[in-house]
Amino acid sequence: MNYPNDLFYTNDHEWLRIDGTTGTIGVTDHAQGELGDVVYVDIDSSLGDVCAGDTLGTIEAVKTVADILSPVSGKVIEINNALNENPEVVNKDPYGEGWMIKIELSDPAEADKLMKAPEYMALIGE
């Protein structure tokens, strides 16, 4: 499995990529593998300001449904609506086209509380 070194990771298997003051959020390669075939991604289109740990939506797979949690606080500025038509992209490209939400970070230092790739890999036993 793939765990890019430039990302931050949560215990709940979300990833965060920071570009300036924008954070892009998705689920990890491990998470999509554990979920199985993703059939639906439901992200609340009315989201505004969110806090770290808030539920952003759900990801539904053949096996189960899981919450998508925000790793950091900020204002939602974009939702990947392409996932409405092609949720399977989360399985094929979780760190690229399978991203879910972009937020304007309110406190970029919150990312310091998240894991880097080696810590995340230890958490999941890889």
URSULCOR-V109918 format. One line per field, one symbol per residue. phi: phi as a letter, one per 40 degrees, with the letter a starting at -180 (. if undefined). A space follows every 50 residues. Layout:
phi=???
//
This chain:
phi=.bbdccbbbbccgcbbbbbgbbbbbabcdccccccgccbabbbccccbcb bdgcccibbbbdcabbcbbccacibcbabccccccbccddccacbbcccb abbcccadcdccccccdcccccdcgb
//
